Amino acid sequence: FRFISLYNVIYKIITKVIATRMKLVMLNLIGPNNYSFIPGRHGIDNIVLLSPYLFLLCIERFAHLIEPEVACNSWKPIKLARNGPPISHLFFPGDLLLFVEASIQ
């Protein structure tokens, strides 16, 4: 029998052990251009901290530029099914996918 409050403690202990072991391996796996996850490798800290917010601002503006193009049919999104919704773009943290119907014109 365990108290429900102890489940979180066991999870934290296991995660800490795995993270500590992975630190030794990660130094060799992460390239020299990635500064965020390796202690001692700090580029320009302000830019590193600001870049996710800049990405969000730019991607949000990009989404607002796509919507009118889809509305006036100059950007034709794809449909995965006949009656499915059209998909013109998917945004993920740090990444984006654009979907356009291909044509000869």
MDAnalysis code that builds the backbone (N, CA, C; Angstrom):
import MDAnalysis as mda
import numpy as np

u = mda.Universe.empty(315, n_residues=105, atom_resindex=np.repeat(np.arange(105), 3), trajectory=True)
u.add_TopologyAttr("name", ["N", "CA", "C"] * 105)
u.add_TopologyAttr("resid", np.arange(1, 106))
u.add_TopologyAttr("resname", ["PHE", "ARG", "PHE", "ILE", "SER", "LEU", "TYR", "ASN", "VAL", "ILE", "TYR", "LYS", "ILE", "ILE", "THR", "LYS", "VAL", "ILE", "ALA", "THR", "ARG", "MET", "LYS", "LEU", "VAL", "MET", "LEU", "ASN", "LEU", "ILE", "GLY", "PRO", "ASN", "ASN", "TYR", "SER", "PHE", "ILE", "PRO", "GLY", "ARG", "HIS", "GLY", "ILE", "ASP", "ASN", "ILE", "VAL", "LEU", "LEU", "SER", "PRO", "TYR", "LEU", "PHE", "LEU", "LEU", "CYS", "ILE", "GLU", "ARG", "PHE", "ALA", "HIS", "LEU", "ILE", "GLU", "PRO", "GLU", "VAL", "ALA", "CYS", "ASN", "SER", "TRP", "LYS", "PRO", "ILE", "LYS", "LEU", "ALA", "ARG", "ASN", "GLY", "PRO", "PRO", "ILE", "SER", "HIS", "LEU", "PHE", "PHE", "PRO", "GLY", "ASP", "LEU", "LEU", "LEU", "PHE", "VAL", "GLU", "ALA", "SER", "ILE", "GLN"])
u.atoms.positions = np.array([
    [0.843, -1.179, 0.000],
    [0.000, 0.000, 0.000],
    [0.886, 1.239, 0.000],
    [0.653, 2.154, -0.940],
    [1.404, 3.396, -0.999],
    [0.431, 4.562, -0.987],
    [0.844, 5.598, -0.316],
    [0.043, 6.808, -0.360],
    [0.139, 7.411, -1.752],
    [-0.917, 8.032, -2.185],
    [-0.940, 8.592, -3.530],
    [0.106, 9.690, -3.693],
    [0.468, 10.353, -2.633],
    [1.465, 11.420, -2.733],
    [2.864, 10.872, -3.008],
    [3.124, 9.594, -2.760],
    [4.441, 9.018, -3.004],
    [4.680, 8.664, -4.467],
    [3.627, 8.552, -5.251],
    [3.812, 8.227, -6.661],
    [4.637, 9.300, -7.367],
    [4.394, 10.540, -7.066],
    [5.139, 11.627, -7.674],
    [6.605, 11.591, -7.262],
    [6.890, 11.192, -6.028],
    [8.270, 11.130, -5.546],
    [9.043, 10.048, -6.288],
    [8.448, 8.884, -6.470],
    [9.121, 7.793, -7.186],
    [9.400, 8.204, -8.626],
    [8.446, 8.849, -9.253],
    [8.626, 9.334, -10.621],
    [9.787, 10.315, -10.696],
    [9.873, 11.237, -9.740],
    [10.949, 12.226, -9.739],
    [12.309, 11.573, -9.529],
    [12.373, 10.576, -8.675],
    [13.642, 9.887, -8.420],
    [14.109, 9.159, -9.670],
    [13.206, 8.439, -10.313],
    [13.562, 7.705, -11.533],
    [13.996, 8.667, -12.629],
    [13.288, 9.764, -12.788],
    [13.639, 10.755, -13.800],
    [14.998, 11.370, -13.523],
    [15.293, 11.655, -12.269],
    [16.582, 12.244, -11.897],
    [17.728, 11.281, -12.184],
    [17.532, 10.003, -11.888],
    [18.576, 9.003, -12.145],
    [18.839, 8.894, -13.649],
    [17.775, 8.838, -14.441],
    [17.937, 8.734, -15.892],
    [18.611, 9.987, -16.446],
    [18.194, 11.161, -15.985],
    [18.777, 12.412, -16.474],
    [20.256, 12.508, -16.124],
    [20.611, 12.065, -14.927],
    [22.020, 12.110, -14.514],
    [22.861, 11.188, -15.378],
    [22.352, 10.010, -15.658],
    [23.094, 9.072, -16.506],
    [23.197, 9.573, -17.944],
    [22.140, 10.231, -18.425],
    [22.120, 10.701, -19.805],
    [23.046, 11.895, -20.037],
    [23.365, 12.654, -18.976],
    [24.240, 13.816, -19.139],
    [25.575, 13.430, -19.756],
    [26.121, 12.304, -19.342],
    [27.408, 11.866, -19.859],
    [27.330, 11.552, -21.347],
    [26.225, 10.966, -21.776],
    [26.061, 10.585, -23.180],
    [25.696, 11.798, -24.031],
    [24.891, 12.686, -23.498],
    [24.378, 13.810, -24.273],
    [25.471, 14.780, -24.704],
    [26.541, 14.889, -23.933],
    [27.638, 15.773, -24.318],
    [28.210, 15.382, -25.676],
    [28.208, 14.087, -25.982],
    [28.741, 13.608, -27.255],
    [27.703, 13.643, -28.373],
    [26.418, 13.593, -28.026],
    [25.374, 13.521, -29.045],
    [24.921, 14.871, -29.555],
    [24.893, 15.878, -28.715],
    [24.388, 17.191, -29.109],
    [25.505, 17.979, -29.765],
    [25.194, 18.518, -30.926],
    [26.180, 19.237, -31.728],
    [26.651, 20.524, -31.074],
    [27.720, 21.089, -31.584],
    [28.291, 22.300, -30.987],
    [27.427, 23.546, -31.184],
    [26.479, 23.501, -32.128],
    [25.627, 24.666, -32.374],
    [24.436, 24.748, -31.426],
    [24.130, 23.678, -30.732],
    [23.006, 23.676, -29.798],
    [23.498, 24.087, -28.425],
    [23.025, 25.222, -27.963],
    [23.494, 25.771, -26.702],
    [22.532, 25.551, -25.551],
    [21.302, 25.221, -25.830],
    [20.258, 25.275, -24.811],
    [20.363, 24.203, -23.741],
    [20.839, 23.017, -24.078],
    [20.704, 21.904, -23.164],
    [22.001, 21.432, -22.520],
    [23.096, 22.067, -22.844],
    [24.379, 21.645, -22.301],
    [24.906, 22.741, -21.391],
    [25.143, 22.429, -20.109],
    [25.709, 23.435, -19.209],
    [27.096, 23.852, -19.687],
    [27.391, 25.126, -19.564],
    [28.696, 25.625, -19.976],
    [28.731, 26.085, -21.415],
    [27.719, 25.736, -22.215],
    [27.651, 26.178, -23.605],
    [26.556, 27.236, -23.697],
    [26.875, 28.474, -23.375],
    [25.898, 29.549, -23.486],
    [26.350, 30.498, -24.551],
    [25.518, 30.637, -25.602],
    [25.784, 31.622, -26.644],
    [25.381, 32.967, -26.102],
    [24.582, 33.654, -26.815],
    [24.041, 34.914, -26.328],
    [22.752, 34.557, -25.617],
    [22.782, 34.588, -24.291],
    [21.666, 34.082, -23.493],
    [20.354, 34.788, -23.787],
    [20.391, 36.084, -24.012],
    [19.144, 36.805, -24.258],
    [18.475, 36.343, -25.539],
    [19.243, 36.090, -26.575],
    [18.672, 35.641, -27.839],
    [18.154, 34.221, -27.709],
    [18.885, 33.369, -26.995],
    [18.437, 31.996, -26.792],
    [17.103, 31.981, -26.065],
    [16.940, 32.836, -25.068],
    [15.690, 32.881, -24.330],
    [14.575, 33.542, -25.132],
    [14.909, 34.434, -26.017],
    [13.921, 35.177, -26.771],
    [13.457, 34.453, -28.032],
    [14.237, 33.528, -28.550],
    [13.925, 32.915, -29.839],
    [12.584, 32.184, -29.890],
    [12.132, 31.457, -28.852],
    [10.800, 30.846, -28.954],
    [9.692, 31.881, -29.099],
    [9.830, 33.011, -28.422],
    [8.813, 34.054, -28.521],
    [8.824, 34.706, -29.895],
    [10.009, 34.913, -30.453],
    [10.096, 35.461, -31.800],
    [9.477, 34.515, -32.817],
    [9.731, 33.222, -32.638],
    [9.137, 32.229, -33.531],
    [7.615, 32.284, -33.452],
    [7.080, 32.361, -32.243],
    [5.623, 32.417, -32.089],
    [5.027, 33.654, -32.740],
    [5.671, 34.787, -32.560],
    [5.169, 36.010, -33.179],
    [5.188, 35.921, -34.705],
    [6.257, 35.412, -35.252],
    [6.359, 35.296, -36.706],
    [5.383, 34.276, -37.259],
    [5.250, 33.157, -36.589],
    [4.377, 32.091, -37.083],
    [2.908, 32.507, -36.982],
    [2.575, 33.287, -35.965],
    [1.199, 33.781, -35.826],
    [0.879, 34.754, -36.961],
    [1.813, 35.616, -37.272],
    [1.619, 36.550, -38.384],
    [1.509, 35.797, -39.702],
    [2.311, 34.769, -39.869],
    [2.273, 33.952, -41.082],
    [0.907, 33.285, -41.232],
    [0.339, 32.807, -40.134],
    [-0.987, 32.187, -40.170],
    [-2.032, 33.200, -40.623],
    [-1.910, 34.435, -40.172],
    [-2.854, 35.474, -40.585],
    [-2.676, 35.851, -42.060],
    [-1.509, 35.646, -42.613],
    [-1.293, 35.889, -44.041],
    [-1.838, 34.744, -44.901],
    [-1.843, 33.534, -44.364],
    [-2.328, 32.371, -45.110],
    [-3.852, 32.399, -45.248],
    [-4.562, 32.800, -44.193],
    [-6.027, 32.739, -44.177],
    [-6.686, 33.479, -45.342],
    [-6.321, 34.727, -45.661],
    [-6.972, 35.381, -46.803],
    [-6.644, 34.724, -48.142],
    [-5.443, 34.161, -48.263],
    [-5.071, 33.474, -49.503],
    [-5.925, 32.230, -49.710],
    [-6.219, 31.531, -48.623],
    [-7.101, 30.364, -48.703],
    [-8.520, 30.814, -49.039],
    [-8.961, 31.916, -48.445],
    [-10.319, 32.412, -48.670],
    [-10.539, 32.836, -50.127],
    [-9.526, 33.397, -50.784],
    [-9.698, 33.825, -52.177],
    [-9.222, 32.771, -53.177],
    [-8.988, 31.561, -52.723],
    [-8.631, 30.393, -53.548],
    [-7.302, 30.519, -54.283],
    [-6.421, 31.396, -53.870],
    [-5.086, 31.410, -54.462],
    [-4.160, 30.406, -53.761],
    [-4.548, 29.958, -52.607],
    [-3.861, 28.883, -51.870],
    [-4.891, 27.778, -51.695],
    [-4.664, 26.651, -52.343],
    [-5.628, 25.562, -52.255],
    [-5.129, 24.517, -51.267],
    [-5.754, 24.448, -50.095],
    [-5.340, 23.453, -49.110],
    [-5.748, 22.055, -49.549],
    [-5.184, 21.059, -48.898],
    [-5.515, 19.674, -49.231],
    [-6.615, 19.175, -48.313],
    [-7.281, 18.104, -48.752],
    [-8.277, 17.407, -47.934],
    [-7.841, 15.954, -47.841],
    [-7.873, 15.411, -46.646],
    [-7.488, 14.019, -46.454],
    [-8.637, 13.066, -46.752],
    [-9.868, 13.591, -46.766],
    [-11.054, 12.813, -47.106],
    [-11.989, 13.721, -47.898],
    [-12.927, 13.124, -48.627],
    [-13.842, 13.934, -49.443],
    [-14.579, 14.986, -48.634],
    [-15.107, 14.589, -47.512],
    [-15.884, 15.509, -46.685],
    [-15.084, 16.060, -45.511],
    [-13.780, 15.848, -45.534],
    [-12.944, 16.306, -44.428],
    [-12.645, 17.790, -44.523],
    [-12.150, 18.358, -43.444],
    [-11.813, 19.785, -43.456],
    [-10.536, 20.024, -44.272],
    [-10.442, 21.168, -44.923],
    [-9.203, 21.484, -45.651],
    [-8.075, 21.811, -44.677],
    [-6.876, 21.357, -45.023],
    [-5.702, 21.609, -44.176],
    [-4.712, 22.428, -44.998],
    [-4.431, 23.635, -44.549],
    [-3.481, 24.483, -45.258],
    [-2.132, 24.554, -44.550],
    [-2.131, 24.385, -43.226],
    [-0.877, 24.475, -42.483],
    [-1.039, 23.828, -41.107],
    [0.069, 23.357, -40.591],
    [0.160, 22.858, -39.211],
    [1.393, 23.484, -38.589],
    [1.212, 24.069, -37.433],
    [2.340, 24.683, -36.739],
    [2.673, 23.886, -35.491],
    [3.936, 23.610, -35.306],
    [4.440, 22.924, -34.136],
    [5.505, 23.815, -33.501],
    [5.865, 23.548, -32.247],
    [6.938, 24.358, -31.648],
    [8.232, 24.202, -32.444],
    [8.666, 25.275, -33.036],
    [9.919, 25.265, -33.787],
    [9.820, 24.664, -35.168],
    [8.619, 24.403, -35.669],
    [8.488, 23.741, -36.956],
    [7.139, 24.085, -37.572],
    [7.013, 23.940, -38.883],
    [5.737, 24.148, -39.543],
    [5.646, 23.270, -40.772],
    [4.421, 22.897, -41.120],
    [4.142, 22.133, -42.329],
    [3.120, 22.913, -43.143],
    [3.387, 23.078, -44.427],
    [2.475, 23.774, -45.320],
    [1.909, 22.760, -46.306],
    [0.595, 22.807, -46.517],
    [-0.076, 21.886, -47.419],
    [-0.736, 22.681, -48.538],
    [-0.406, 22.325, -49.773],
    [-0.945, 23.020, -50.931],
    [-1.269, 21.976, -51.981],
    [-2.389, 22.163, -52.654],
    [-2.744, 21.274, -53.752],
    [-1.865, 21.601, -54.946],
    [-1.227, 20.614, -55.501],
    [-0.342, 20.832, -56.639],
    [-1.152, 20.889, -57.930],
    [-0.751, 21.773, -58.824],
    [-1.407, 21.872, -60.128],
    [-0.368, 22.286, -61.168],
    [-0.732, 22.136, -62.439],
    [0.180, 22.500, -63.507],
    [0.280, 23.997, -63.684],
    [-0.784, 24.719, -63.346],
    [-0.816, 26.163, -63.517],
    [0.154, 26.767, -62.576],
])
